[in-house]
Amino acid sequence: MPPEALANILRELPLRVATAVPDDLLEAWFAPGAGMDPLSEEAKAAAAEFGWRFECEFKHYPDRMEGVFWKWVPAI
């Protein structure tokens, strides 16, 4: 389970600003024990679902070994 601090960050995240989370934390928080080389599909899906609770999108960048949450801005 992700820490409450991440929920607070996503709740307060301004539009067009992102926050990045490294793969090891994504795995530990969203799919412990699933393995992270590469990051598990379970962790990616759980992170995306968590982000939606705060109106944030989520994308995983395997080359950077991190996932990014951001608030989508319509019409840009």
The 8 nearest C-alpha neighbors of each residue, nearest first, counted from 0:
[[1, 28, 29, 2, 27, 30, 31, 3],
 [0, 2, 28, 3, 5, 29, 6, 4],
 [3, 1, 4, 5, 0, 6, 28, 7],
 [2, 4, 6, 5, 7, 1, 8, 0],
 [3, 5, 7, 2, 6, 8, 1, 9],
 [6, 4, 8, 7, 3, 2, 9, 1],
 [5, 7, 3, 9, 4, 8, 10, 2],
 [6, 8, 4, 10, 5, 9, 3, 11],
 [7, 9, 5, 11, 10, 6, 12, 4],
 [10, 8, 12, 6, 11, 7, 53, 5],
 [9, 11, 7, 8, 53, 12, 6, 54],
 [12, 10, 8, 9, 7, 13, 6, 53],
 [13, 11, 9, 8, 10, 14, 16, 70],
 [14, 12, 16, 11, 15, 70, 17, 69],
 [13, 15, 70, 16, 72, 12, 71, 69],
 [16, 14, 70, 13, 17, 69, 72, 71],
 [15, 17, 14, 13, 69, 12, 18, 70],
 [18, 16, 69, 68, 67, 15, 19, 70],
 [17, 19, 68, 67, 69, 20, 16, 9],
 [18, 20, 67, 66, 65, 68, 17, 21],
 [19, 21, 66, 65, 67, 25, 22, 24],
 [22, 20, 65, 24, 23, 64, 66, 25],
 [23, 21, 65, 25, 64, 24, 26, 38],
 [22, 24, 26, 25, 21, 27, 35, 38],
 [25, 23, 27, 26, 22, 21, 28, 20],
 [26, 24, 22, 28, 23, 27, 29, 21],
 [25, 27, 30, 23, 24, 29, 28, 42],
 [28, 26, 31, 24, 25, 29, 30, 23],
 [27, 29, 0, 1, 25, 26, 24, 30],
 [28, 30, 42, 26, 45, 25, 0, 27],
 [31, 29, 42, 26, 33, 41, 27, 28],
 [32, 30, 27, 33, 26, 29, 28, 34],
 [31, 33, 34, 30, 27, 26, 35, 29],
 [34, 32, 31, 30, 39, 35, 26, 41],
 [35, 33, 32, 36, 39, 38, 26, 37],
 [34, 36, 38, 37, 39, 26, 33, 23],
 [37, 35, 38, 34, 39, 22, 23, 64],
 [36, 38, 35, 39, 34, 61, 64, 22],
 [37, 39, 35, 36, 22, 40, 26, 34],
 [40, 38, 41, 42, 35, 37, 34, 33],
 [39, 41, 43, 42, 44, 38, 45, 37],
 [42, 40, 44, 39, 43, 30, 45, 29],
 [43, 41, 30, 29, 45, 39, 40, 44],
 [44, 42, 40, 46, 41, 45, 47, 39],
 [43, 45, 47, 41, 46, 42, 40, 48],
 [44, 46, 48, 42, 47, 43, 29, 49],
 [47, 45, 49, 43, 48, 44, 42, 50],
 [48, 46, 50, 57, 44, 49, 45, 43],
 [47, 49, 45, 51, 50, 46, 44, 52],
 [50, 48, 46, 52, 47, 51, 45, 53],
 [49, 51, 55, 47, 52, 48, 53, 56],
 [50, 52, 54, 55, 53, 48, 49, 56],
 [51, 53, 50, 49, 54, 48, 55, 10],
 [52, 54, 51, 55, 10, 50, 9, 49],
 [55, 53, 51, 52, 70, 50, 56, 71],
 [56, 54, 70, 50, 69, 51, 53, 68],
 [55, 57, 69, 68, 50, 70, 51, 47],
 [58, 56, 68, 47, 67, 50, 55, 69],
 [57, 59, 67, 66, 60, 68, 56, 47],
 [58, 60, 66, 65, 61, 67, 57, 43],
 [59, 61, 63, 62, 65, 66, 64, 58],
 [62, 60, 64, 63, 59, 65, 37, 38],
 [63, 61, 60, 64, 65, 59, 37, 66],
 [62, 64, 61, 60, 65, 66, 21, 59],
 [65, 63, 61, 22, 62, 60, 21, 66],
 [66, 64, 21, 22, 20, 63, 60, 59],
 [65, 67, 59, 20, 58, 19, 60, 21],
 [66, 68, 19, 58, 57, 18, 20, 59],
 [67, 69, 57, 18, 56, 17, 55, 19],
 [70, 68, 17, 55, 56, 16, 71, 18],
 [71, 69, 55, 14, 56, 15, 54, 72],
 [70, 72, 69, 73, 56, 55, 14, 15],
 [71, 73, 75, 14, 70, 74, 15, 69],
 [74, 72, 75, 71, 70, 14, 15, 54],
 [75, 73, 72, 71, 15, 14, 70, 69],
 [74, 73, 72, 71, 15, 14, 70, 16]]
